[in-house]
Amino acid sequence: MVGMQQGIAYKVIIPQSKEFLRDEIERSLKEGFSPLIIIDPKKEPLIEYLEVLRSEGLYFTTLLLKLGRISLLNIEKIKLALFALFLKQLEGDIEVVVEGDDFKAEIVLNPESSVIQRFREIIGHIGYELTYNILRILTEVAIEGIEGFRVGTLIIVGNPEEVLKNTIQIIPDPFVSIPKEKRNIKKEENWRGIKEFFKLDGAILVDPDGYIISGGLYVKVDKPISTKQIRVLGGRRLAAMMITKYTGSIAFGLSTSGQIFVCKNGEIVFEQNII
């Protein structure tokens, strides 16, 4: 991730064309902002063009973030990515300019909003880096799927001993033979392998340092769950609510419909459609 400093006013630029990229960098610099460019790694011509702009003396920082198609229908995923990026880094309103496939827009994100305040609470519990990386990997899976299929998953973070007491191993642990260094979810180079296990049933348990402890876990329940509850909330949400209520952990979920949710203390504190 690109390094950022507190006290600097950043203007986030999400471009699709070279013209928009150059114009917004120049405008941001004139207005006293430090430009931060977010580009999908698949936009190779734009990435190459950044070197041209740097050779001309333009100053900016960059972040490669898989965003997929940007349209008015899915712009909310941009907001989620930016929440993850800026929650701990900056203060004050976050100004964003976006060029999508069929529109251009300016967005202002207020760090004092209730959504961001909830994220700050989560970060205070498990740390910024782990929160950021889990949100990024779930966003990528929501956008891309696994082998062309939409998948859902549940990642439980924190209090491993208590979580294991309140879960059942429903399939052989798929991570038992994976070297520890390959199981750290905070390292982006591990994501390709980790994503493959999202296809399996059960939740994934991650310790506070980002290492996956176990997979294929089923959350125990202390009372019967009705068909109506499952139909209204969904199995993953119910599992997330149960496990976080009794263990003090944080649960990050992704539904097959492309919605990310976060649960703490038995309550869903955040939900966001990504696709």
TORDOVO-306581 format. One line per field, with one value per atom (N, C-alpha, C): residue number from 0; residue in three letters; x, y, z. Coordinates in steps of 0.1 Angstrom, whole numbers. Example, Ala and Ser with C-alpha at 12.3 -4.5 7.8 and 13.67 -1.06 7.14 Angstrom:
% TORDOVO-306581
n = (0,0,0,1,1,1)
res = (Ala,Ala,Ala,Ser,Ser,Ser)
u = (132,123,132,128,137,129)
v = (-57,-45,-33,-22,-11,0)
w = (78,78,78,71,71,79)
//
This chain:
% TORDOVO-306581
n = (0,0,0,1,1,1,2,2,2,3,3,3,4,4,4,5,5,5,6,6,6,7,7,7,8,8,8,9,9,9,10,10,10,11,11,11,12,12,12,13,13,13,14,14,14,15,15,15,16,16,16,17,17,17,18,18,18,19,19,19,20,20,20,21,21,21,22,22,22,23,23,23,24,24,24,25,25,25,26,26,26,27,27,27,28,28,28,29,29,29,30,30,30,31,31,31,32,32,32,33,33,33,34,34,34,35,35,35,36,36,36,37,37,37,38,38,38,39,39,39,40,40,40,41,41,41,42,42,42,43,43,43,44,44,44,45,45,45,46,46,46,47,47,47,48,48,48,49,49,49,50,50,50,51,51,51,52,52,52,53,53,53,54,54,54,55,55,55,56,56,56,57,57,57,58,58,58,59,59,59,60,60,60,61,61,61,62,62,62,63,63,63,64,64,64,65,65,65,66,66,66,67,67,67,68,68,68,69,69,69,70,70,70,71,71,71,72,72,72,73,73,73,74,74,74,75,75,75,76,76,76,77,77,77,78,78,78,79,79,79,80,80,80,81,81,81,82,82,82,83,83,83,84,84,84,85,85,85,86,86,86,87,87,87,88,88,88,89,89,89,90,90,90,91,91,91,92,92,92,93,93,93,94,94,94,95,95,95,96,96,96,97,97,97,98,98,98,99,99,99,100,100,100,101,101,101,102,102,102,103,103,103,104,104,104,105,105,105,106,106,106,107,107,107,108,108,108,109,109,109,110,110,110,111,111,111,112,112,112,113,113,113,114,114,114,115,115,115,116,116,116,117,117,117,118,118,118,119,119,119,120,120,120,121,121,121,122,122,122,123,123,123,124,124,124,125,125,125,126,126,126,127,127,127,128,128,128,129,129,129,130,130,130,131,131,131,132,132,132,133,133,133,134,134,134,135,135,135,136,136,136,137,137,137,138,138,138,139,139,139,140,140,140,141,141,141,142,142,142,143,143,143,144,144,144,145,145,145,146,146,146,147,147,147,148,148,148,149,149,149,150,150,150,151,151,151,152,152,152,153,153,153,154,154,154,155,155,155,156,156,156,157,157,157,158,158,158,159,159,159,160,160,160,161,161,161,162,162,162,163,163,163,164,164,164,165,165,165,166,166,166,167,167,167,168,168,168,169,169,169,170,170,170,171,171,171,172,172,172,173,173,173,174,174,174,175,175,175,176,176,176,177,177,177,178,178,178,179,179,179,180,180,180,181,181,181,182,182,182,183,183,183,184,184,184,185,185,185,186,186,186,187,187,187,188,188,188,189,189,189,190,190,190,191,191,191,192,192,192,193,193,193,194,194,194,195,195,195,196,196,196,197,197,197,198,198,198,199,199,199,200,200,200,201,201,201,202,202,202,203,203,203,204,204,204,205,205,205,206,206,206,207,207,207,208,208,208,209,209,209,210,210,210,211,211,211,212,212,212,213,213,213,214,214,214,215,215,215,216,216,216,217,217,217,218,218,218,219,219,219,220,220,220,221,221,221,222,222,222,223,223,223,224,224,224,225,225,225,226,226,226,227,227,227,228,228,228,229,229,229,230,230,230,231,231,231,232,232,232,233,233,233,234,234,234,235,235,235,236,236,236,237,237,237,238,238,238,239,239,239,240,240,240,241,241,241,242,242,242,243,243,243,244,244,244,245,245,245,246,246,246,247,247,247,248,248,248,249,249,249,250,250,250,251,251,251,252,252,252,253,253,253,254,254,254,255,255,255,256,256,256,257,257,257,258,258,258,259,259,259,260,260,260,261,261,261,262,262,262,263,263,263,264,264,264,265,265,265,266,266,266,267,267,267,268,268,268,269,269,269,270,270,270,271,271,271,272,272,272,273,273,273,274,274,274)
res = (Met,Met,Met,Val,Val,Val,Gly,Gly,Gly,Met,Met,Met,Gln,Gln,Gln,Gln,Gln,Gln,Gly,Gly,Gly,Ile,Ile,Ile,Ala,Ala,Ala,Tyr,Tyr,Tyr,Lys,Lys,Lys,Val,Val,Val,Ile,Ile,Ile,Ile,Ile,Ile,Pro,Pro,Pro,Gln,Gln,Gln,Ser,Ser,Ser,Lys,Lys,Lys,Glu,Glu,Glu,Phe,Phe,Phe,Leu,Leu,Leu,Arg,Arg,Arg,Asp,Asp,Asp,Glu,Glu,Glu,Ile,Ile,Ile,Glu,Glu,Glu,Arg,Arg,Arg,Ser,Ser,Ser,Leu,Leu,Leu,Lys,Lys,Lys,Glu,Glu,Glu,Gly,Gly,Gly,Phe,Phe,Phe,Ser,Ser,Ser,Pro,Pro,Pro,Leu,Leu,Leu,Ile,Ile,Ile,Ile,Ile,Ile,Ile,Ile,Ile,Asp,Asp,Asp,Pro,Pro,Pro,Lys,Lys,Lys,Lys,Lys,Lys,Glu,Glu,Glu,Pro,Pro,Pro,Leu,Leu,Leu,Ile,Ile,Ile,Glu,Glu,Glu,Tyr,Tyr,Tyr,Leu,Leu,Leu,Glu,Glu,Glu,Val,Val,Val,Leu,Leu,Leu,Arg,Arg,Arg,Ser,Ser,Ser,Glu,Glu,Glu,Gly,Gly,Gly,Leu,Leu,Leu,Tyr,Tyr,Tyr,Phe,Phe,Phe,Thr,Thr,Thr,Thr,Thr,Thr,Leu,Leu,Leu,Leu,Leu,Leu,Leu,Leu,Leu,Lys,Lys,Lys,Leu,Leu,Leu,Gly,Gly,Gly,Arg,Arg,Arg,Ile,Ile,Ile,Ser,Ser,Ser,Leu,Leu,Leu,Leu,Leu,Leu,Asn,Asn,Asn,Ile,Ile,Ile,Glu,Glu,Glu,Lys,Lys,Lys,Ile,Ile,Ile,Lys,Lys,Lys,Leu,Leu,Leu,Ala,Ala,Ala,Leu,Leu,Leu,Phe,Phe,Phe,Ala,Ala,Ala,Leu,Leu,Leu,Phe,Phe,Phe,Leu,Leu,Leu,Lys,Lys,Lys,Gln,Gln,Gln,Leu,Leu,Leu,Glu,Glu,Glu,Gly,Gly,Gly,Asp,Asp,Asp,Ile,Ile,Ile,Glu,Glu,Glu,Val,Val,Val,Val,Val,Val,Val,Val,Val,Glu,Glu,Glu,Gly,Gly,Gly,Asp,Asp,Asp,Asp,Asp,Asp,Phe,Phe,Phe,Lys,Lys,Lys,Ala,Ala,Ala,Glu,Glu,Glu,Ile,Ile,Ile,Val,Val,Val,Leu,Leu,Leu,Asn,Asn,Asn,Pro,Pro,Pro,Glu,Glu,Glu,Ser,Ser,Ser,Ser,Ser,Ser,Val,Val,Val,Ile,Ile,Ile,Gln,Gln,Gln,Arg,Arg,Arg,Phe,Phe,Phe,Arg,Arg,Arg,Glu,Glu,Glu,Ile,Ile,Ile,Ile,Ile,Ile,Gly,Gly,Gly,His,His,His,Ile,Ile,Ile,Gly,Gly,Gly,Tyr,Tyr,Tyr,Glu,Glu,Glu,Leu,Leu,Leu,Thr,Thr,Thr,Tyr,Tyr,Tyr,Asn,Asn,Asn,Ile,Ile,Ile,Leu,Leu,Leu,Arg,Arg,Arg,Ile,Ile,Ile,Leu,Leu,Leu,Thr,Thr,Thr,Glu,Glu,Glu,Val,Val,Val,Ala,Ala,Ala,Ile,Ile,Ile,Glu,Glu,Glu,Gly,Gly,Gly,Ile,Ile,Ile,Glu,Glu,Glu,Gly,Gly,Gly,Phe,Phe,Phe,Arg,Arg,Arg,Val,Val,Val,Gly,Gly,Gly,Thr,Thr,Thr,Leu,Leu,Leu,Ile,Ile,Ile,Ile,Ile,Ile,Val,Val,Val,Gly,Gly,Gly,Asn,Asn,Asn,Pro,Pro,Pro,Glu,Glu,Glu,Glu,Glu,Glu,Val,Val,Val,Leu,Leu,Leu,Lys,Lys,Lys,Asn,Asn,Asn,Thr,Thr,Thr,Ile,Ile,Ile,Gln,Gln,Gln,Ile,Ile,Ile,Ile,Ile,Ile,Pro,Pro,Pro,Asp,Asp,Asp,Pro,Pro,Pro,Phe,Phe,Phe,Val,Val,Val,Ser,Ser,Ser,Ile,Ile,Ile,Pro,Pro,Pro,Lys,Lys,Lys,Glu,Glu,Glu,Lys,Lys,Lys,Arg,Arg,Arg,Asn,Asn,Asn,Ile,Ile,Ile,Lys,Lys,Lys,Lys,Lys,Lys,Glu,Glu,Glu,Glu,Glu,Glu,Asn,Asn,Asn,Trp,Trp,Trp,Arg,Arg,Arg,Gly,Gly,Gly,Ile,Ile,Ile,Lys,Lys,Lys,Glu,Glu,Glu,Phe,Phe,Phe,Phe,Phe,Phe,Lys,Lys,Lys,Leu,Leu,Leu,Asp,Asp,Asp,Gly,Gly,Gly,Ala,Ala,Ala,Ile,Ile,Ile,Leu,Leu,Leu,Val,Val,Val,Asp,Asp,Asp,Pro,Pro,Pro,Asp,Asp,Asp,Gly,Gly,Gly,Tyr,Tyr,Tyr,Ile,Ile,Ile,Ile,Ile,Ile,Ser,Ser,Ser,Gly,Gly,Gly,Gly,Gly,Gly,Leu,Leu,Leu,Tyr,Tyr,Tyr,Val,Val,Val,Lys,Lys,Lys,Val,Val,Val,Asp,Asp,Asp,Lys,Lys,Lys,Pro,Pro,Pro,Ile,Ile,Ile,Ser,Ser,Ser,Thr,Thr,Thr,Lys,Lys,Lys,Gln,Gln,Gln,Ile,Ile,Ile,Arg,Arg,Arg,Val,Val,Val,Leu,Leu,Leu,Gly,Gly,Gly,Gly,Gly,Gly,Arg,Arg,Arg,Arg,Arg,Arg,Leu,Leu,Leu,Ala,Ala,Ala,Ala,Ala,Ala,Met,Met,Met,Met,Met,Met,Ile,Ile,Ile,Thr,Thr,Thr,Lys,Lys,Lys,Tyr,Tyr,Tyr,Thr,Thr,Thr,Gly,Gly,Gly,Ser,Ser,Ser,Ile,Ile,Ile,Ala,Ala,Ala,Phe,Phe,Phe,Gly,Gly,Gly,Leu,Leu,Leu,Ser,Ser,Ser,Thr,Thr,Thr,Ser,Ser,Ser,Gly,Gly,Gly,Gln,Gln,Gln,Ile,Ile,Ile,Phe,Phe,Phe,Val,Val,Val,Cys,Cys,Cys,Lys,Lys,Lys,Asn,Asn,Asn,Gly,Gly,Gly,Glu,Glu,Glu,Ile,Ile,Ile,Val,Val,Val,Phe,Phe,Phe,Glu,Glu,Glu,Gln,Gln,Gln,Asn,Asn,Asn,Ile,Ile,Ile,Ile,Ile,Ile)
u = (8,0,9,4,12,12,23,24,18,11,5,8,7,10,-2,-3,-14,-12,-23,-22,-21,-19,-19,-33,-37,-50,-49,-55,-54,-67,-65,-76,-74,-84,-84,-89,-81,-85,-86,-98,-100,-103,-93,-95,-98,-103,-105,-97,-94,-88,-75,-66,-54,-58,-67,-71,-76,-85,-91,-80,-71,-60,-51,-47,-38,-45,-58,-65,-67,-71,-74,-61,-50,-37,-34,-34,-30,-40,-53,-62,-60,-58,-56,-43,-33,-20,-23,-30,-33,-41,-50,-59,-52,-40,-33,-35,-40,-42,-30,-27,-18,-26,-24,-32,-28,-38,-37,-45,-37,-44,-47,-59,-63,-66,-59,-60,-61,-70,-71,-59,-53,-40,-42,-54,-57,-56,-56,-55,-40,-34,-19,-16,-23,-20,-19,-29,-29,-17,-13,-2,11,12,24,24,12,11,15,14,19,33,41,56,58,50,51,48,38,34,45,51,62,74,76,88,86,74,71,71,74,75,63,52,40,41,37,38,25,25,13,17,8,11,0,3,-6,-9,-21,-25,-32,-27,-34,-45,-57,-68,-78,-81,-90,-104,-109,-122,-133,-128,-137,-144,-155,-162,-168,-166,-171,-182,-194,-206,-214,-225,-234,-240,-241,-248,-239,-226,-218,-208,-210,-201,-199,-209,-208,-195,-191,-179,-166,-167,-156,-156,-167,-168,-162,-166,-161,-146,-140,-126,-119,-126,-120,-122,-133,-134,-122,-119,-108,-95,-93,-80,-78,-88,-86,-90,-96,-101,-91,-79,-69,-60,-59,-48,-51,-63,-66,-77,-77,-87,-93,-106,-113,-119,-127,-134,-125,-128,-120,-127,-120,-126,-121,-131,-128,-134,-126,-132,-131,-142,-143,-147,-140,-144,-148,-161,-166,-168,-174,-176,-187,-196,-207,-210,-200,-203,-190,-190,-180,-187,-180,-186,-176,-180,-173,-180,-172,-177,-169,-177,-170,-174,-164,-166,-162,-172,-170,-166,-153,-148,-157,-165,-173,-187,-189,-201,-203,-215,-217,-210,-210,-204,-189,-182,-168,-165,-174,-172,-172,-182,-182,-170,-164,-152,-140,-140,-130,-130,-142,-143,-137,-140,-134,-119,-114,-100,-93,-100,-95,-94,-102,-103,-92,-90,-81,-70,-70,-60,-63,-57,-60,-56,-44,-38,-46,-50,-58,-72,-78,-91,-91,-81,-79,-77,-69,-66,-78,-85,-97,-107,-110,-119,-115,-102,-97,-99,-95,-96,-111,-120,-134,-140,-135,-140,-136,-123,-119,-127,-129,-137,-151,-157,-171,-171,-161,-160,-157,-147,-142,-148,-153,-157,-145,-147,-137,-140,-130,-132,-145,-149,-161,-174,-173,-185,-185,-197,-199,-198,-190,-189,-192,-195,-197,-187,-184,-174,-176,-171,-171,-157,-152,-139,-141,-136,-138,-124,-123,-110,-110,-99,-97,-102,-96,-100,-100,-90,-90,-95,-90,-94,-109,-115,-129,-137,-132,-139,-139,-128,-127,-136,-138,-147,-161,-164,-178,-180,-171,-173,-170,-175,-172,-165,-155,-148,-157,-164,-173,-166,-154,-146,-132,-124,-109,-104,-96,-90,-82,-86,-78,-65,-63,-51,-40,-43,-34,-20,-20,-7,-1,-7,-2,9,21,31,25,29,24,26,37,40,30,25,15,1,-1,-14,-17,-8,-10,-18,-30,-39,-35,-26,-21,-11,-6,3,-4,-4,-12,-7,6,11,5,-2,-8,-23,-28,-43,-47,-39,-44,-46,-37,-40,-51,-52,-62,-76,-77,-91,-96,-88,-92,-100,-97,-104,-117,-120,-133,-144,-141,-151,-156,-149,-153,-163,-170,-180,-173,-180,-175,-167,-166,-159,-144,-137,-122,-119,-110,-106,-92,-91,-78,-74,-61,-57,-54,-52,-50,-38,-29,-17,-20,-31,-35,-32,-28,-25,-38,-41,-53,-49,-58,-56,-63,-75,-83,-94,-99,-110,-120,-131,-141,-148,-150,-156,-171,-179,-194,-196,-203,-206,-217,-214,-225,-235,-247,-258,-264,-268,-273,-288,-294,-309,-312,-324,-327,-329,-326,-328,-339,-349,-360,-357,-365,-364,-366,-375,-377,-365,-358,-346,-335,-334,-324,-328,-341,-345,-344,-346,-345,-331,-323,-309,-299,-301,-291,-282,-277,-269,-256,-249,-237,-239,-249,-252,-255,-263,-267,-254,-246,-233,-225,-224,-215,-221,-234,-240,-237,-239,-237,-223,-213,-199,-194,-198,-192,-199,-211,-218,-212,-207,-202,-187,-179,-165,-157,-164,-158,-149,-152,-145,-152,-145,-151,-153,-165,-167,-169,-162,-164,-170,-181,-188,-190,-190,-194,-205,-216,-226,-225,-231,-230,-236,-245,-251,-241,-230,-220,-221,-226,-227,-217,-209,-200,-207,-205,-210,-200,-201,-192,-201,-197,-205,-196,-201,-194,-204,-201,-209,-223,-224,-237,-246,-240,-248,-241,-249,-243,-241,-228,-225,-223,-221,-219,-224,-230,-234,-232,-227,-224,-225,-233,-233,-221,-214,-202,-205,-214,-218,-232)
v = (-12,0,12,23,35,42,48,55,68,72,85,92,105,113,120,121,129,143,151,165,170,160,163,162,171,171,163,151,143,144,144,143,129,121,108,108,103,103,89,85,72,73,72,75,63,65,55,60,73,78,86,87,95,110,115,129,132,124,127,126,117,115,127,132,144,156,159,170,171,160,160,161,155,157,172,178,192,201,198,206,204,192,189,197,196,203,218,224,238,242,233,236,232,228,225,211,202,188,180,169,159,148,146,136,121,113,99,92,85,78,64,60,46,40,29,23,8,3,-12,-17,-28,-33,-37,-40,-44,-32,-20,-8,-5,-14,-12,1,5,17,29,30,41,40,28,26,31,27,32,47,53,67,75,68,75,79,70,73,85,87,98,111,111,122,125,115,117,123,119,125,140,144,158,166,160,167,167,160,160,151,156,148,141,128,121,108,101,88,79,66,56,44,38,26,17,5,-4,-12,-11,-17,-23,-35,-42,-36,-30,-23,-29,-35,-40,-29,-31,-21,-10,2,13,20,19,25,31,38,44,33,21,10,4,5,-2,8,21,30,28,22,20,12,3,-5,4,15,25,31,34,40,30,17,7,7,7,6,18,30,42,42,37,36,28,16,8,15,23,30,41,49,61,62,51,52,57,52,56,66,68,76,91,96,110,115,128,135,145,149,159,151,159,153,147,136,130,133,140,144,134,129,119,123,121,123,110,106,92,94,87,86,71,69,56,53,42,38,47,52,60,73,77,89,95,107,113,119,118,122,127,135,140,134,129,123,129,132,137,127,121,111,119,118,125,115,116,106,106,116,116,109,103,96,84,79,68,55,54,42,42,53,53,52,57,56,41,34,20,12,16,10,14,26,30,21,17,8,-6,-11,-24,-23,-12,-10,-10,-3,-3,-16,-26,-39,-49,-48,-58,-51,-38,-31,-27,-17,-11,-20,-25,-33,-46,-53,-65,-62,-52,-47,-44,-36,-31,-43,-53,-64,-73,-76,-84,-78,-65,-58,-59,-57,-57,-71,-82,-95,-99,-95,-98,-90,-77,-69,-75,-80,-87,-99,-107,-120,-116,-106,-102,-98,-90,-85,-96,-105,-114,-128,-132,-145,-155,-167,-178,-187,-187,-195,-192,-180,-175,-177,-182,-184,-175,-170,-162,-171,-167,-175,-166,-172,-165,-171,-163,-168,-160,-166,-159,-160,-148,-147,-142,-150,-147,-143,-131,-126,-124,-129,-126,-137,-138,-147,-162,-167,-180,-191,-191,-202,-202,-191,-190,-194,-189,-192,-207,-214,-228,-236,-231,-237,-237,-227,-224,-228,-236,-240,-255,-261,-275,-276,-285,-288,-296,-291,-299,-306,-301,-308,-308,-317,-317,-303,-298,-285,-283,-275,-273,-266,-259,-251,-259,-271,-277,-280,-282,-286,-273,-262,-250,-243,-240,-233,-220,-217,-206,-193,-191,-179,-177,-188,-187,-185,-185,-183,-169,-160,-147,-138,-135,-128,-113,-108,-94,-93,-104,-104,-107,-97,-98,-110,-113,-124,-138,-138,-151,-152,-141,-141,-151,-153,-162,-176,-181,-194,-194,-184,-183,-183,-175,-174,-188,-197,-210,-217,-214,-221,-215,-203,-197,-205,-214,-223,-233,-236,-247,-242,-252,-248,-244,-237,-233,-220,-215,-202,-204,-193,-193,-185,-190,-184,-177,-165,-157,-151,-152,-147,-132,-124,-110,-105,-114,-111,-114,-119,-121,-135,-144,-158,-166,-174,-183,-195,-197,-208,-221,-219,-230,-226,-236,-234,-245,-244,-254,-255,-243,-243,-240,-247,-244,-239,-228,-221,-228,-232,-238,-228,-232,-223,-228,-218,-222,-225,-222,-225,-227,-234,-237,-225,-226,-215,-219,-210,-212,-210,-217,-215,-200,-194,-180,-171,-174,-166,-168,-180,-183,-176,-176,-170,-155,-149,-134,-129,-136,-131,-138,-151,-159,-166,-178,-186,-179,-172,-166,-155,-147,-136,-141,-151,-157,-163,-170,-175,-164,-153,-141,-135,-134,-128,-136,-149,-159,-158,-160,-162,-149,-137,-125,-121,-125,-123,-129,-142,-150,-150,-146,-147,-133,-123,-110,-108,-117,-116,-107,-105,-97,-106,-105,-114,-106,-109,-103,-113,-110,-119,-114,-124,-121,-130,-125,-133,-136,-146,-150,-139,-130,-119,-107,-108,-97,-87,-90,-80,-84,-74,-75,-70,-78,-73,-75,-68,-69,-70,-79,-81,-80,-73,-72,-72,-79,-80,-85,-94,-100,-91,-80,-71,-69,-68,-63,-48,-44,-30,-24,-32,-26,-36,-31,-39,-30,-36,-29,-38,-35,-42,-38,-48,-46,-47,-56,-58,-56)
w = (0,0,0,-7,-7,6,10,23,22,33,33,47,47,59,63,77,82,80,78,76,62,53,38,33,25,18,5,5,-7,-16,-29,-38,-45,-43,-49,-64,-73,-87,-92,-97,-103,-117,-126,-140,-149,-161,-171,-184,-185,-197,-194,-203,-201,-199,-207,-206,-192,-187,-174,-163,-165,-155,-154,-166,-167,-161,-166,-162,-147,-141,-127,-118,-123,-115,-116,-127,-128,-120,-121,-113,-98,-94,-79,-74,-82,-78,-77,-86,-86,-74,-70,-58,-45,-45,-33,-27,-35,-31,-35,-27,-32,-39,-52,-59,-55,-53,-51,-62,-70,-82,-78,-80,-78,-92,-96,-109,-108,-116,-116,-123,-118,-124,-139,-143,-157,-166,-161,-169,-173,-180,-182,-190,-200,-207,-197,-188,-178,-169,-164,-156,-163,-175,-183,-185,-186,-188,-176,-164,-152,-152,-159,-160,-169,-179,-187,-179,-171,-163,-153,-147,-137,-144,-156,-163,-166,-166,-169,-156,-145,-132,-124,-128,-120,-108,-96,-84,-80,-77,-73,-67,-59,-54,-60,-61,-67,-58,-61,-55,-65,-67,-76,-68,-73,-65,-76,-75,-84,-82,-92,-91,-101,-112,-122,-129,-135,-142,-133,-136,-128,-135,-129,-135,-124,-128,-118,-109,-115,-108,-97,-98,-88,-82,-82,-76,-61,-55,-40,-36,-45,-42,-41,-49,-47,-33,-28,-15,-5,-6,3,3,-9,-11,-4,-5,0,15,21,35,41,34,39,38,28,25,35,38,45,60,65,78,89,88,98,93,80,74,74,72,70,79,81,88,78,81,72,61,53,42,31,25,15,1,-7,-20,-31,-39,-49,-62,-73,-86,-93,-100,-106,-120,-129,-143,-145,-147,-150,-164,-167,-181,-188,-180,-185,-178,-170,-162,-156,-151,-143,-131,-119,-107,-97,-88,-76,-64,-55,-42,-31,-20,-8,3,9,20,33,43,56,66,71,81,94,96,108,106,94,92,100,103,111,106,93,87,90,88,91,106,114,129,133,127,130,126,114,110,119,124,134,146,151,162,159,147,143,142,136,135,149,159,172,179,174,179,173,160,154,146,145,137,123,119,105,94,95,84,81,91,89,84,90,85,70,66,53,43,46,37,36,47,46,37,38,30,15,13,-1,-7,0,-6,-8,1,-1,-13,-14,-26,-39,-40,-52,-55,-45,-47,-51,-46,-49,-64,-69,-82,-92,-89,-99,-97,-85,-83,-82,-81,-81,-93,-103,-115,-122,-121,-129,-121,-108,-100,-89,-85,-73,-61,-51,-39,-27,-16,-3,7,17,27,40,51,64,70,74,80,94,104,118,124,130,134,149,156,170,179,192,202,197,191,185,194,206,216,218,220,223,210,199,186,184,186,184,193,206,215,210,202,198,183,178,164,163,152,149,135,134,122,113,103,95,83,79,69,74,68,72,70,80,79,66,57,44,46,57,59,67,71,81,74,61,55,48,49,43,52,47,56,62,74,81,73,67,60,48,43,31,36,49,55,60,58,64,54,58,49,47,55,53,42,36,26,12,4,-9,-18,-17,-25,-21,-10,-5,-10,-15,-17,-28,-38,-49,-43,-35,-29,-19,-10,0,-6,-17,-24,-28,-32,-36,-25,-12,-1,2,-4,-2,-8,-17,-24,-14,-3,6,16,22,32,45,53,66,67,79,81,82,81,82,94,103,115,113,116,115,128,132,145,143,154,153,145,142,134,119,116,102,97,106,101,102,91,91,100,110,119,114,109,105,95,88,78,80,73,74,87,94,107,106,114,115,129,130,143,150,163,171,175,177,181,194,203,216,217,206,205,190,188,174,166,153,144,135,133,125,110,102,88,84,91,88,91,102,105,94,90,80,67,64,51,51,63,64,65,74,76,68,65,58,68,64,73,78,69,72,82,80,90,103,104,117,124,116,122,127,119,123,136,137,149,161,159,171,176,166,171,177,171,177,190,192,204,216,214,225,226,216,217,216,213,212,200,190,177,168,156,145,133,127,115,103,92,79,70,63,55,41,31,17,13,8,3,-12,-17,-31,-40,-34,-41,-43,-36,-38,-27,-16,-5,6,11,22,34,45,58,69,80,91,104,113,125,137,147,160,171,182,194,191,181,178,169,163,155,142,131,118,119,118,119,105,95,82,71,61,49,36,26,14,2,-8,-21,-29,-34,-42,-57,-61,-75,-77)
//
